[in-house]
């Protein structure tokens, strides 16, 4: 009888053994549906091997991700730097903890526009996504030629709508992201004017952002997530074919071809780079051109926290 009671107690106990992934180890991640952001989405695909569960949500634009983080709905977000900089400049408790892609911008024009440089934008209809890194780069390129916002007819549209506007010649030029700019070129309704990387911003780096709460209060899970993030990025960097398959089939469901992905990748390579200096330069350009409407631009060294990234890179043998 005693033996049977012990066995029954043991069987009952097994019903209450906590799962391998606790509630705390479910990481809520916000991302964008863009080719160069796909490495962040790939973390969900390999999360189980990292001992995590990733609850991935896709948003239309970076500022929406920052709002969700402020609302307590996300632990981690992938954005272009301007969304994070603007949020922090308005007091948001977030940290930049890494980078995952470089570039990802092109100034395109219609084939018959006659636009050969940013100087030719004066008096033209120019499309851009409001509050995007492309808007930051557009402002910086125009400033090089003495142009201000009032000198062009700025039209604010979402990334997919920018291509439609260029196709239908509702605008003369657009500052576009990837893979949309590669699609416009491949399909003949857009021509490249410049890749806008010759301003004080340099080549923009997309940012991985964490809430301060997640970084500080769930540091072990945050570190584990960064290890998984580095693993995903390293997979895409070392094995472009895996990246191509995931982006063309899983992310864009066949709407982007392999050739378009390769063209996009050439202009927005995956990376593990990030620095406070880069974020400071971008902050300064945003403040100069009034982009982001920050109450007080934050000093980059106060909120760019790269210790988890460097530890994860060292563990994975990544540069």
PASEBA-1860 file (N, C-alpha, C; in nm, 3 decimals):
! residues 319
1> XXXXXXXX> 0.083/-0.120/0.000/0.000/0.000/0.000/0.087/0.126/0.000 ~ 0.189/0.127/0.089/0.278/0.242/0.098/0.348/0.267/-0.035 ~ 0.389/0.157/-0.101/0.458/0.170/-0.230/0.364/0.232/-0.334 ~ 0.236/0.186/-0.331/0.140/0.240/-0.428/0.116/0.389/-0.403 ~ 0.111/0.430/-0.276/0.092/0.571/-0.244/0.209/0.656/-0.294 ~ 0.330/0.600/-0.279/0.449/0.673/-0.326/0.446/0.689/-0.477 ~ 0.407/0.583/-0.546/0.399/0.589/-0.692/0.292/0.688/-0.736 ~ 0.180/0.689/-0.664/0.073/0.783/-0.699/0.118/0.927/-0.678
9> XXXXXXXX> 0.191/0.949/-0.567/0.240/1.083/-0.539/0.340/1.128/-0.646 ~ 0.427/1.034/-0.688/0.525/1.064/-0.792/0.457/1.097/-0.923 ~ 0.353/1.019/-0.958/0.280/1.044/-1.082/0.212/1.180/-1.079 ~ 0.154/1.214/-0.962/0.087/1.344/-0.950/0.187/1.458/-0.962 ~ 0.305/1.438/-0.905/0.407/1.543/-0.909/0.450/1.572/-1.051 ~ 0.457/1.468/-1.135/0.502/1.488/-1.272/0.406/1.575/-1.351 ~ 0.279/1.579/-1.307/0.182/1.663/-1.377/0.210/1.811/-1.357 ~ 0.287/1.843/-1.254/0.311/1.983/-1.221/0.456/2.025/-1.242
17> XXXXXXXX> 0.532/1.943/-1.314/0.669/1.982/-1.347/0.664/2.099/-1.443 ~ 0.729/2.213/-1.415/0.724/2.328/-1.504/0.785/2.294/-1.639 ~ 0.732/2.359/-1.743/0.785/2.334/-1.878/0.927/2.385/-1.889 ~ 0.997/2.338/-1.991/1.136/2.381/-2.013/1.142/2.531/-2.033 ~ 1.043/2.587/-2.105/1.038/2.730/-2.128/0.935/2.790/-2.033 ~ 0.979/2.864/-1.934/0.888/2.925/-1.838/0.822/3.046/-1.900 ~ 0.721/3.100/-1.830/0.651/3.218/-1.881/0.748/3.334/-1.899 ~ 0.848/3.341/-1.810/0.945/3.449/-1.818/1.030/3.437/-1.944
25> XXXXXXXX> 1.043/3.316/-1.998/1.129/3.295/-2.114/1.055/3.306/-2.246 ~ 0.931/3.354/-2.242/0.861/3.390/-2.364/0.897/3.536/-2.394 ~ 0.967/3.558/-2.502/1.014/3.692/-2.537/0.924/3.749/-2.646 ~ 0.865/3.863/-2.619/0.773/3.928/-2.713/0.852/4.024/-2.801 ~ 0.850/3.997/-2.931/0.936/4.070/-3.026/0.852/4.138/-3.133 ~ 0.882/4.264/-3.161/0.817/4.337/-3.270/0.913/4.357/-3.386 ~ 0.865/4.338/-3.508/0.953/4.349/-3.624/0.876/4.409/-3.742 ~ 0.949/4.443/-3.849/0.891/4.495/-3.972/0.907/4.392/-4.083
33> XXXXXXXX> 0.819/4.399/-4.181/0.823/4.307/-4.295/0.913/4.366/-4.403 ~ 1.044/4.357/-4.380/1.144/4.409/-4.473/1.255/4.306/-4.487 ~ 1.321/4.303/-4.602/1.422/4.200/-4.629/1.534/4.202/-4.526 ~ 1.584/4.321/-4.495/1.699/4.330/-4.405/1.662/4.314/-4.259 ~ 1.532/4.307/-4.227/1.485/4.282/-4.091/1.461/4.133/-4.065 ~ 1.475/4.053/-4.169/1.432/3.913/-4.160/1.515/3.830/-4.062 ~ 1.639/3.868/-4.037/1.720/3.795/-3.941/1.659/3.796/-3.802 ~ 1.592/3.907/-3.768/1.525/3.916/-3.639/1.406/3.821/-3.634
41> XXXXXXXX> 1.331/3.813/-3.745/1.219/3.718/-3.750/1.268/3.573/-3.743 ~ 1.387/3.549/-3.797/1.441/3.413/-3.799/1.472/3.362/-3.658 ~ 1.487/3.454/-3.563/1.510/3.413/-3.424/1.395/3.323/-3.378 ~ 1.273/3.354/-3.420/1.159/3.271/-3.382/1.174/3.128/-3.433 ~ 1.232/3.113/-3.553/1.246/2.980/-3.614/1.343/2.891/-3.537 ~ 1.440/2.953/-3.472/1.543/2.874/-3.401/1.533/2.889/-3.249 ~ 1.428/2.957/-3.202/1.417/2.989/-3.059/1.417/2.866/-2.971 ~ 1.352/2.759/-3.016/1.344/2.638/-2.935/1.482/2.583/-2.904
49> XXXXXXXX> 1.572/2.590/-3.003/1.708/2.540/-2.981/1.785/2.627/-2.884 ~ 1.734/2.748/-2.860/1.797/2.839/-2.765/1.731/2.834/-2.627 ~ 1.630/2.748/-2.614/1.558/2.740/-2.488/1.462/2.854/-2.466 ~ 1.410/2.911/-2.576/1.319/3.024/-2.568/1.193/2.999/-2.650 ~ 1.091/3.077/-2.622/0.976/3.089/-2.711/0.967/3.236/-2.751 ~ 0.957/3.261/-2.880/0.947/3.398/-2.929/0.806/3.423/-2.981 ~ 0.741/3.522/-2.924/0.609/3.566/-2.969/0.634/3.685/-3.062 ~ 0.629/3.659/-3.193/0.665/3.760/-3.294/0.542/3.832/-3.346
57> XXXXXXXX> 0.550/3.964/-3.348/0.443/4.046/-3.406/0.503/4.138/-3.513 ~ 0.434/4.149/-3.627/0.481/4.232/-3.737/0.403/4.363/-3.739 ~ 0.476/4.474/-3.753/0.417/4.608/-3.752/0.443/4.678/-3.886 ~ 0.368/4.786/-3.908/0.380/4.860/-4.035/0.503/4.950/-4.037 ~ 0.539/5.006/-3.922/0.652/5.098/-3.918/0.714/5.101/-3.778 ~ 0.840/5.146/-3.773/0.915/5.146/-3.649/0.849/5.219/-3.534 ~ 0.794/5.340/-3.555/0.729/5.410/-3.443/0.616/5.330/-3.379 ~ 0.548/5.246/-3.459/0.442/5.161/-3.402/0.501/5.059/-3.304
65> XXXXXXXX> 0.620/5.009/-3.337/0.688/4.915/-3.248/0.726/4.984/-3.117 ~ 0.776/5.107/-3.128/0.814/5.179/-3.007/0.692/5.206/-2.919 ~ 0.577/5.236/-2.979/0.455/5.258/-2.901/0.414/5.130/-2.828 ~ 0.428/5.016/-2.897/0.394/4.888/-2.834/0.489/4.857/-2.719 ~ 0.616/4.894/-2.733/0.711/4.873/-2.624/0.674/4.961/-2.504 ~ 0.636/5.085/-2.531/0.597/5.176/-2.424/0.471/5.128/-2.352 ~ 0.384/5.061/-2.427/0.260/5.009/-2.370/0.280/4.879/-2.293 ~ 0.403/4.829/-2.292/0.432/4.706/-2.220/0.394/4.581/-2.296
73> XXXXXXXX> 0.373/4.594/-2.428/0.329/4.480/-2.509/0.447/4.404/-2.572 ~ 0.566/4.462/-2.571/0.684/4.401/-2.630/0.803/4.411/-2.535 ~ 0.893/4.315/-2.546/1.019/4.320/-2.472/1.133/4.370/-2.561 ~ 1.124/4.334/-2.689/1.230/4.363/-2.786/1.166/4.415/-2.913 ~ 1.232/4.510/-2.978/1.181/4.561/-3.104/1.294/4.583/-3.203 ~ 1.264/4.563/-3.331/1.360/4.589/-3.439/1.312/4.712/-3.515 ~ 1.396/4.814/-3.520/1.357/4.938/-3.586/1.478/4.998/-3.658 ~ 1.450/5.093/-3.745/1.558/5.180/-3.791/1.590/5.272/-3.674
81> XXXXXXXX> 1.709/5.327/-3.674/1.757/5.398/-3.555/1.671/5.519/-3.520 ~ 1.610/5.584/-3.621/1.540/5.709/-3.593/1.421/5.687/-3.500 ~ 1.353/5.572/-3.510/1.238/5.546/-3.423/1.282/5.532/-3.279 ~ 1.392/5.460/-3.259/1.445/5.444/-3.123/1.497/5.576/-3.068 ~ 1.568/5.651/-3.152/1.624/5.779/-3.108/1.514/5.877/-3.071 ~ 1.409/5.883/-3.152/1.297/5.971/-3.124/1.228/5.931/-2.994 ~ 1.208/5.800/-2.975/1.141/5.753/-2.853/1.223/5.787/-2.729 ~ 1.352/5.759/-2.734/1.438/5.788/-2.619/1.447/5.939/-2.596
89> XXXXXXXX> 1.447/6.016/-2.704/1.452/6.162/-2.692/1.327/6.221/-2.631 ~ 1.222/6.140/-2.622/1.099/6.181/-2.556/1.077/6.105/-2.426 ~ 1.186/6.047/-2.373/1.182/5.987/-2.240/1.148/5.840/-2.232 ~ 1.139/5.771/-2.346/1.104/5.628/-2.342/1.215/5.547/-2.276 ~ 1.179/5.456/-2.183/1.278/5.374/-2.114/1.321/5.253/-2.197 ~ 1.400/5.279/-2.300/1.448/5.174/-2.389/1.599/5.186/-2.407 ~ 1.661/5.074/-2.443/1.803/5.069/-2.474/1.823/5.012/-2.614 ~ 1.920/5.067/-2.686/1.968/5.001/-2.807/2.070/4.898/-2.764
97> XXXXXXXX> 2.048/4.771/-2.803/2.136/4.663/-2.757/2.211/4.595/-2.872 ~ 2.184/4.635/-2.995/2.255/4.572/-3.107/2.213/4.631/-3.239 ~ 2.278/4.581/-3.345/2.244/4.620/-3.482/2.233/4.496/-3.567 ~ 2.156/4.506/-3.677/2.136/4.384/-3.756/2.139/4.402/-3.907 ~ 2.145/4.526/-3.957/2.153/4.545/-4.102/2.207/4.685/-4.130 ~ 2.277/4.698/-4.242/2.334/4.826/-4.282/2.272/4.872/-4.414 ~ 2.269/5.002/-4.434/2.221/5.054/-4.562/2.071/5.055/-4.570 ~ 2.017/4.994/-4.677/1.873/4.981/-4.691/1.802/5.109/-4.731
105> XXXXXXXX> 1.866/5.190/-4.814/1.800/5.312/-4.863/1.851/5.345/-5.002 ~ 1.763/5.401/-5.084/1.800/5.447/-5.217/1.710/5.562/-5.257 ~ 1.767/5.663/-5.319/1.688/5.766/-5.383/1.661/5.719/-5.526 ~ 1.533/5.700/-5.558/1.491/5.655/-5.690/1.412/5.765/-5.759 ~ 1.416/5.764/-5.891/1.337/5.858/-5.970/1.271/5.784/-6.085 ~ 1.168/5.845/-6.143/1.110/5.786/-6.263/1.212/5.798/-6.376 ~ 1.212/5.706/-6.471/1.313/5.707/-6.577/1.319/5.836/-6.658 ~ 1.207/5.907/-6.669/1.205/6.028/-6.751/1.204/6.157/-6.669
113> XXXXXXXX> 1.240/6.148/-6.540/1.233/6.266/-6.452/1.346/6.365/-6.475 ~ 1.460/6.316/-6.524/1.576/6.402/-6.540/1.652/6.426/-6.412 ~ 1.612/6.359/-6.303/1.679/6.377/-6.173/1.807/6.294/-6.170 ~ 1.919/6.362/-6.151/2.049/6.296/-6.150/2.119/6.303/-6.014 ~ 2.074/6.393/-5.930/2.130/6.406/-5.795/2.025/6.468/-5.704 ~ 2.056/6.474/-5.574/1.962/6.535/-5.479/1.939/6.682/-5.510 ~ 2.034/6.747/-5.575/2.017/6.888/-5.611/1.900/6.907/-5.706 ~ 1.870/6.806/-5.787/1.762/6.815/-5.886/1.623/6.797/-5.826
121> XXXXXXXX> 1.615/6.776/-5.695/1.485/6.755/-5.631/1.408/6.886/-5.610 ~ 1.474/6.999/-5.627/1.409/7.128/-5.604/1.285/7.141/-5.692 ~ 1.171/7.169/-5.627/1.046/7.187/-5.699/0.978/7.058/-5.741 ~ 1.036/6.942/-5.704/0.981/6.812/-5.745/0.892/6.753/-5.635 ~ 0.810/6.658/-5.676/0.731/6.581/-5.581/0.815/6.462/-5.536 ~ 0.842/6.456/-5.406/0.931/6.353/-5.352/0.858/6.275/-5.242 ~ 0.849/6.144/-5.260/0.783/6.059/-5.162/0.880/6.002/-5.061 ~ 0.836/5.992/-4.936/0.917/5.934/-4.830/0.823/5.891/-4.717
129> XXXXXXXX> 0.866/5.796/-4.637/0.787/5.753/-4.522/0.819/5.842/-4.402 ~ 0.717/5.903/-4.346/0.737/5.998/-4.237/0.803/5.931/-4.116 ~ 0.903/5.998/-4.060/0.969/5.949/-3.941/1.063/5.833/-3.962 ~ 1.089/5.798/-4.088/1.175/5.684/-4.119/1.321/5.727/-4.129 ~ 1.411/5.629/-4.129/1.552/5.662/-4.150/1.571/5.719/-4.290 ~ 1.484/5.680/-4.383/1.491/5.737/-4.517/1.461/5.887/-4.515 ~ 1.371/5.930/-4.428/1.346/6.074/-4.416/1.468/6.147/-4.360 ~ 1.535/6.084/-4.263/1.657/6.142/-4.208/1.762/6.157/-4.318
137> XXXXXXXX> 1.781/6.052/-4.397/1.881/6.055/-4.504/1.843/6.154/-4.613 ~ 1.714/6.163/-4.645/1.669/6.260/-4.745/1.700/6.402/-4.700 ~ 1.671/6.432/-4.574/1.700/6.565/-4.521/1.848/6.596/-4.525 ~ 1.930/6.497/-4.492/2.076/6.517/-4.492/2.128/6.537/-4.635 ~ 2.076/6.462/-4.732/2.120/6.476/-4.871/2.077/6.611/-4.928 ~ 1.955/6.653/-4.898/1.909/6.783/-4.944/1.993/6.896/-4.885 ~ 2.028/6.883/-4.757/2.108/6.986/-4.691/2.244/7.003/-4.757 ~ 2.299/6.894/-4.810/2.428/6.902/-4.880/2.421/6.997/-4.999
145> XXXXXXXX> 2.301/7.011/-5.057/2.282/7.095/-5.175/2.205/7.222/-5.143 ~ 2.197/7.255/-5.014/2.134/7.379/-4.973/1.983/7.380/-4.983 ~ 1.922/7.262/-4.990/1.777/7.252/-5.001/1.713/7.227/-4.865 ~ 1.597/7.287/-4.844/1.519/7.264/-4.723/1.387/7.198/-4.762 ~ 1.311/7.154/-4.662/1.186/7.085/-4.688/1.092/7.168/-4.774 ~ 1.091/7.300/-4.755/1.002/7.387/-4.831/1.039/7.396/-4.979 ~ 1.160/7.351/-5.014/1.205/7.359/-5.153/1.155/7.244/-5.239 ~ 1.098/7.141/-5.174/1.042/7.028/-5.249/0.900/7.005/-5.201
153> XXXXXXXX> 0.826/6.931/-5.279/0.689/6.894/-5.240/0.695/6.754/-5.180 ~ 0.709/6.747/-5.049/0.721/6.619/-4.980/0.584/6.552/-4.968 ~ 0.581/6.424/-5.004/0.459/6.345/-4.996/0.488/6.224/-4.909 ~ 0.418/6.211/-4.797/0.446/6.105/-4.701/0.357/5.983/-4.728 ~ 0.423/5.871/-4.752/0.354/5.745/-4.784/0.425/5.629/-4.717 ~ 0.353/5.518/-4.697/0.414/5.395/-4.649/0.503/5.334/-4.756 ~ 0.589/5.242/-4.717/0.685/5.184/-4.812/0.619/5.122/-4.936 ~ 0.518/5.037/-4.923/0.456/4.980/-5.043/0.391/5.087/-5.131
161> XXXXXXXX> 0.331/5.189/-5.067/0.263/5.294/-5.141/0.361/5.383/-5.217 ~ 0.482/5.394/-5.169/0.583/5.472/-5.240/0.609/5.415/-5.379 ~ 0.621/5.283/-5.388/0.644/5.221/-5.518/0.526/5.243/-5.611 ~ 0.406/5.233/-5.558/0.287/5.255/-5.641/0.282/5.398/-5.692 ~ 0.319/5.493/-5.608/0.319/5.634/-5.648/0.423/5.659/-5.757 ~ 0.539/5.593/-5.745/0.643/5.609/-5.848/0.600/5.543/-5.978 ~ 0.543/5.424/-5.967/0.495/5.351/-6.084/0.391/5.432/-6.162 ~ 0.300/5.495/-6.090/0.194/5.572/-6.152/0.233/5.717/-6.180
169> XXXXXXXX> 0.359/5.751/-6.153/0.416/5.884/-6.176/0.339/5.994/-6.102 ~ 0.293/5.957/-5.983/0.231/6.056/-5.896/0.337/6.136/-5.821 ~ 0.459/6.083/-5.821/0.575/6.152/-5.764/0.688/6.143/-5.865 ~ 0.785/6.233/-5.850/0.901/6.232/-5.939/1.013/6.143/-5.883 ~ 1.018/6.134/-5.751/1.125/6.057/-5.687/1.078/6.007/-5.551 ~ 1.145/5.905/-5.500/1.115/5.852/-5.368/1.247/5.815/-5.299 ~ 1.248/5.828/-5.168/1.358/5.772/-5.088/1.302/5.645/-5.028 ~ 1.351/5.530/-5.075/1.286/5.402/-5.048/1.376/5.305/-4.974
177> XXXXXXXX> 1.314/5.205/-4.912/1.383/5.100/-4.838/1.401/4.977/-4.928 ~ 1.442/4.864/-4.867/1.457/4.737/-4.938/1.360/4.633/-4.884 ~ 1.307/4.543/-4.967/1.345/4.519/-5.106/1.267/4.602/-5.207 ~ 1.187/4.698/-5.160/1.102/4.773/-5.252/1.181/4.851/-5.357 ~ 1.295/4.910/-5.316/1.372/4.984/-5.416/1.430/4.892/-5.523 ~ 1.474/4.773/-5.482/1.525/4.675/-5.579/1.415/4.629/-5.674 ~ 1.294/4.616/-5.621/1.181/4.577/-5.706/1.151/4.686/-5.809 ~ 1.155/4.811/-5.767/1.126/4.922/-5.859/1.227/4.926/-5.973
185> XXXXXXXX> 1.354/4.900/-5.941/1.457/4.900/-6.044/1.440/4.780/-6.137 ~ 1.419/4.661/-6.078/1.407/4.539/-6.157/1.286/4.544/-6.251 ~ 1.180/4.612/-6.208/1.057/4.615/-6.286/1.046/4.738/-6.376 ~ 1.154/4.820/-6.377/1.167/4.923/-6.478/1.098/5.056/-6.454 ~ 1.031/5.073/-6.340/0.964/5.201/-6.319/1.042/5.295/-6.227 ~ 1.159/5.251/-6.183/1.246/5.336/-6.101/1.391/5.322/-6.142 ~ 1.466/5.430/-6.133/1.609/5.426/-6.158/1.681/5.483/-6.036 ~ 1.795/5.426/-6.005/1.870/5.473/-5.889/1.935/5.608/-5.917
193> XXXXXXXX> 1.914/5.701/-5.826/1.983/5.829/-5.832/2.109/5.822/-5.747 ~ 2.092/5.786/-5.621/2.206/5.768/-5.530/2.169/5.670/-5.420 ~ 2.272/5.610/-5.361/2.260/5.546/-5.230/2.307/5.652/-5.132 ~ 2.220/5.696/-5.041/2.247/5.817/-4.961/2.334/5.793/-4.838 ~ 2.455/5.748/-4.860/2.541/5.712/-4.747/2.661/5.806/-4.730 ~ 2.654/5.923/-4.796/2.766/6.016/-4.793/2.734/6.142/-4.712 ~ 2.652/6.124/-4.607/2.617/6.235/-4.518/2.678/6.205/-4.380 ~ 2.663/6.298/-4.284/2.717/6.270/-4.150/2.662/6.142/-4.086
201> XXXXXXXX> 2.544/6.095/-4.129/2.489/5.970/-4.074/2.573/5.851/-4.120 ~ 2.631/5.862/-4.239/2.704/5.748/-4.296/2.606/5.642/-4.343 ~ 2.648/5.517/-4.338/2.560/5.406/-4.373/2.476/5.371/-4.250 ~ 2.344/5.389/-4.257/2.263/5.366/-4.137/2.263/5.219/-4.094 ~ 2.259/5.198/-3.963/2.253/5.063/-3.908/2.120/5.048/-3.836 ~ 2.047/4.941/-3.867/1.919/4.916/-3.802/1.942/4.866/-3.660 ~ 1.851/4.901/-3.572/1.876/4.880/-3.429/1.784/4.775/-3.366 ~ 1.843/4.697/-3.277/1.767/4.607/-3.191/1.752/4.677/-3.057
209> XXXXXXXX> 1.628/4.689/-3.011/1.596/4.768/-2.893/1.530/4.681/-2.787 ~ 1.566/4.703/-2.661/1.502/4.635/-2.549/1.444/4.738/-2.454 ~ 1.336/4.700/-2.386/1.288/4.785/-2.277/1.389/4.777/-2.163 ~ 1.397/4.884/-2.086/1.486/4.883/-1.970/1.445/4.774/-1.872 ~ 1.315/4.752/-1.858/1.266/4.651/-1.765/1.316/4.512/-1.805 ~ 1.306/4.479/-1.933/1.351/4.347/-1.978/1.502/4.334/-1.961 ~ 1.575/4.437/-1.998/1.721/4.435/-1.988/1.768/4.420/-1.842 ~ 1.704/4.491/-1.751/1.749/4.493/-1.612/1.689/4.381/-1.527
217> XXXXXXXX> 1.557/4.363/-1.537/1.487/4.272/-1.447/1.483/4.128/-1.496 ~ 1.509/4.106/-1.625/1.510/3.971/-1.681/1.641/3.950/-1.756 ~ 1.750/3.984/-1.690/1.880/3.988/-1.756/1.924/3.853/-1.812 ~ 1.891/3.744/-1.742/1.932/3.612/-1.790/1.859/3.575/-1.919 ~ 1.730/3.606/-1.924/1.652/3.579/-2.045/1.696/3.672/-2.157 ~ 1.724/3.798/-2.122/1.772/3.894/-2.221/1.904/3.847/-2.283 ~ 1.994/3.795/-2.200/2.121/3.744/-2.249/2.099/3.623/-2.339 ~ 2.007/3.535/-2.299/1.977/3.417/-2.381/1.918/3.459/-2.516
225> XXXXXXXX> 1.831/3.561/-2.515/1.774/3.610/-2.640/1.884/3.665/-2.730 ~ 1.978/3.739/-2.674/2.085/3.796/-2.756/2.172/3.686/-2.815 ~ 2.192/3.578/-2.742/2.268/3.465/-2.797/2.194/3.406/-2.917 ~ 2.062/3.398/-2.907/1.981/3.344/-3.018/1.981/3.441/-3.135 ~ 1.974/3.570/-3.106/1.979/3.674/-3.209/2.109/3.667/-3.288 ~ 2.220/3.654/-3.216/2.351/3.644/-3.282/2.357/3.518/-3.367 ~ 2.303/3.409/-3.315/2.301/3.283/-3.390/2.222/3.299/-3.521 ~ 2.108/3.367/-3.515/2.026/3.389/-3.634/2.097/3.478/-3.734
233> XXXXXXXX> 2.153/3.587/-3.686/2.224/3.679/-3.776/2.345/3.612/-3.840 ~ 2.417/3.535/-3.760/2.536/3.467/-3.812/2.496/3.365/-3.919 ~ 2.381/3.300/-3.901/2.331/3.207/-4.002/2.307/3.279/-4.133 ~ 2.243/3.394/-4.127/2.213/3.470/-4.249/2.339/3.526/-4.314 ~ 2.435/3.568/-4.231/2.561/3.622/-4.285/2.644/3.512/-4.350 ~ 2.652/3.396/-4.284/2.736/3.286/-4.334/2.669/3.205/-4.444 ~ 2.536/3.205/-4.447/2.462/3.121/-4.542/2.353/3.203/-4.611 ~ 2.392/3.285/-4.710/2.295/3.371/-4.779/2.179/3.295/-4.843
241> XXXXXXXX> 2.201/3.168/-4.879/2.093/3.092/-4.941/1.980/3.067/-4.842 ~ 2.015/3.039/-4.717/1.913/3.023/-4.614/1.835/3.152/-4.597 ~ 1.908/3.264/-4.597/1.843/3.395/-4.585/1.749/3.418/-4.703 ~ 1.795/3.388/-4.823/1.712/3.409/-4.942/1.583/3.327/-4.937 ~ 1.595/3.201/-4.901/1.477/3.115/-4.894/1.378/3.166/-4.790 ~ 1.430/3.203/-4.674/1.342/3.251/-4.567/1.272/3.381/-4.608 ~ 1.345/3.474/-4.668/1.287/3.603/-4.705/1.187/3.588/-4.819 ~ 1.225/3.518/-4.925/1.137/3.510/-5.042/1.015/3.422/-5.017
249> XXXXXXXX> 1.032/3.313/-4.942/0.922/3.218/-4.923/0.844/3.240/-4.795 ~ 0.913/3.259/-4.683/0.844/3.269/-4.554/0.795/3.411/-4.526 ~ 0.879/3.511/-4.554/0.842/3.648/-4.522/0.752/3.708/-4.630 ~ 0.792/3.695/-4.758/0.719/3.760/-4.867/0.634/3.664/-4.950 ~ 0.631/3.537/-4.912/0.541/3.439/-4.975/0.548/3.441/-5.128 ~ 0.671/3.451/-5.183/0.689/3.446/-5.327/0.670/3.580/-5.398 ~ 0.640/3.687/-5.325/0.620/3.817/-5.388/0.751/3.886/-5.420 ~ 0.861/3.835/-5.366/0.996/3.885/-5.397/1.074/3.771/-5.459
257> XXXXXXXX> 1.138/3.797/-5.573/1.216/3.693/-5.641/1.354/3.681/-5.579 ~ 1.421/3.571/-5.611/1.557/3.552/-5.563/1.649/3.661/-5.612 ~ 1.634/3.703/-5.738/1.718/3.808/-5.793/1.693/3.941/-5.722 ~ 1.568/3.971/-5.693/1.535/4.094/-5.621/1.591/4.091/-5.480 ~ 1.587/3.974/-5.417/1.644/3.962/-5.283/1.794/3.987/-5.287 ~ 1.863/3.929/-5.384/2.008/3.947/-5.393/2.045/4.094/-5.416 ~ 1.966/4.162/-5.498/1.989/4.305/-5.521/1.964/4.384/-5.392 ~ 1.859/4.346/-5.321/1.829/4.413/-5.195/1.939/4.387/-5.092
265> XXXXXXXX> 1.987/4.264/-5.086/2.091/4.228/-4.990/2.220/4.305/-5.016 ~ 2.249/4.329/-5.144/2.370/4.403/-5.179/2.364/4.546/-5.123 ~ 2.243/4.597/-5.104/2.226/4.733/-5.053/2.185/4.735/-4.905 ~ 2.170/4.619/-4.845/2.130/4.616/-4.702/2.182/4.488/-4.637 ~ 2.314/4.470/-4.635/2.369/4.345/-4.581/2.341/4.328/-4.432 ~ 2.326/4.201/-4.392/2.310/4.169/-4.251/2.441/4.196/-4.178 ~ 2.431/4.235/-4.053/2.550/4.269/-3.976/2.525/4.244/-3.828 ~ 2.630/4.254/-3.750/2.620/4.254/-3.605/2.686/4.379/-3.548
273> XXXXXXXX> 2.700/4.480/-3.632/2.765/4.604/-3.592/2.668/4.697/-3.519 ~ 2.723/4.776/-3.430/2.651/4.886/-3.367/2.752/4.964/-3.284 ~ 2.730/5.095/-3.273/2.817/5.177/-3.189/2.740/5.298/-3.139 ~ 2.779/5.347/-3.023/2.718/5.468/-2.969/2.751/5.588/-3.057 ~ 2.868/5.587/-3.118/2.909/5.699/-3.206/2.813/5.712/-3.324 ~ 2.776/5.600/-3.385/2.683/5.604/-3.498/2.547/5.660/-3.455 ~ 2.499/5.617/-3.339/2.370/5.664/-3.291/2.376/5.813/-3.257 ~ 2.489/5.858/-3.204/2.503/6.001/-3.172/2.500/6.086/-3.298
281> XXXXXXXX> 2.570/6.042/-3.403/2.571/6.117/-3.529/2.431/6.124/-3.590 ~ 2.358/6.014/-3.584/2.222/6.012/-3.636/2.132/6.104/-3.554 ~ 2.149/6.101/-3.422/2.073/6.190/-3.334/2.097/6.335/-3.369 ~ 2.222/6.370/-3.393/2.257/6.509/-3.423/2.193/6.556/-3.553 ~ 2.191/6.469/-3.656/2.130/6.505/-3.783/1.979/6.521/-3.766 ~ 1.917/6.431/-3.690/1.773/6.441/-3.665/1.739/6.572/-3.594 ~ 1.817/6.607/-3.494/1.792/6.730/-3.420/1.810/6.852/-3.510 ~ 1.909/6.848/-3.597/1.937/6.960/-3.688/1.821/6.984/-3.784
289> XXXXXXXX> 1.759/6.875/-3.831/1.653/6.888/-3.932/1.512/6.876/-3.872 ~ 1.502/6.868/-3.740/1.372/6.865/-3.676/1.294/6.737/-3.700 ~ 1.365/6.626/-3.722/1.299/6.497/-3.747/1.287/6.422/-3.615 ~ 1.168/6.375/-3.584/1.147/6.300/-3.461/1.085/6.379/-3.349 ~ 1.093/6.513/-3.356/1.030/6.600/-3.256/1.065/6.555/-3.114 ~ 1.193/6.554/-3.084/1.239/6.510/-2.953/1.234/6.624/-2.852 ~ 1.185/6.596/-2.732/1.183/6.699/-2.628/1.325/6.729/-2.581 ~ 1.409/6.625/-2.577/1.549/6.643/-2.540/1.629/6.528/-2.598
297> XXXXXXXX> 1.704/6.552/-2.706/1.784/6.444/-2.766/1.874/6.379/-2.661 ~ 1.871/6.246/-2.658/1.947/6.172/-2.556/2.092/6.153/-2.600 ~ 2.181/6.155/-2.504/2.322/6.126/-2.530/2.338/5.976/-2.552 ~ 2.394/5.938/-2.665/2.397/5.797/-2.704/2.465/5.707/-2.601 ~ 2.572/5.755/-2.541/2.644/5.671/-2.445/2.562/5.638/-2.321 ~ 2.452/5.711/-2.300/2.367/5.686/-2.184/2.269/5.571/-2.206 ~ 2.246/5.535/-2.333/2.140/5.435/-2.356/2.172/5.332/-2.464 ~ 2.292/5.336/-2.518/2.337/5.230/-2.608/2.415/5.130/-2.523
305> XXXXXXXX> 2.357/5.014/-2.501/2.412/4.913/-2.410/2.450/4.789/-2.491 ~ 2.578/4.770/-2.517/2.622/4.664/-2.607/2.690/4.547/-2.535 ~ 2.678/4.541/-2.403/2.745/4.435/-2.328/2.688/4.296/-2.361 ~ 2.555/4.286/-2.374/2.495/4.156/-2.406/2.533/4.112/-2.547 ~ 2.538/4.207/-2.639/2.577/4.174/-2.777/2.721/4.125/-2.782 ~ 2.811/4.195/-2.716/2.952/4.155/-2.721/2.974/4.019/-2.656 ~ 2.904/3.992/-2.547/2.916/3.861/-2.482/2.864/3.751/-2.572 ~ 2.751/3.776/-2.639/2.693/3.675/-2.729/2.781/3.652/-2.850
313> XXXXXXX> 2.839/3.757/-2.902/2.930/3.745/-3.017/3.054/3.664/-2.979 ~ 3.108/3.692/-2.861/3.226/3.619/-2.815/3.195/3.470/-2.800 ~ 3.076/3.441/-2.746/3.036/3.303/-2.725/3.019/3.229/-2.858 ~ 2.969/3.300/-2.960/2.943/3.238/-3.090/3.063/3.245/-3.185 ~ 3.170/3.312/-3.142/3.285/3.330/-3.229/3.256/3.419/-3.348 ~ 3.166/3.516/-3.326/3.125/3.609/-3.434/3.201/3.741/-3.421 ~ 3.223/3.803/-3.534/3.294/3.932/-3.535/3.195/4.045/-3.517
END
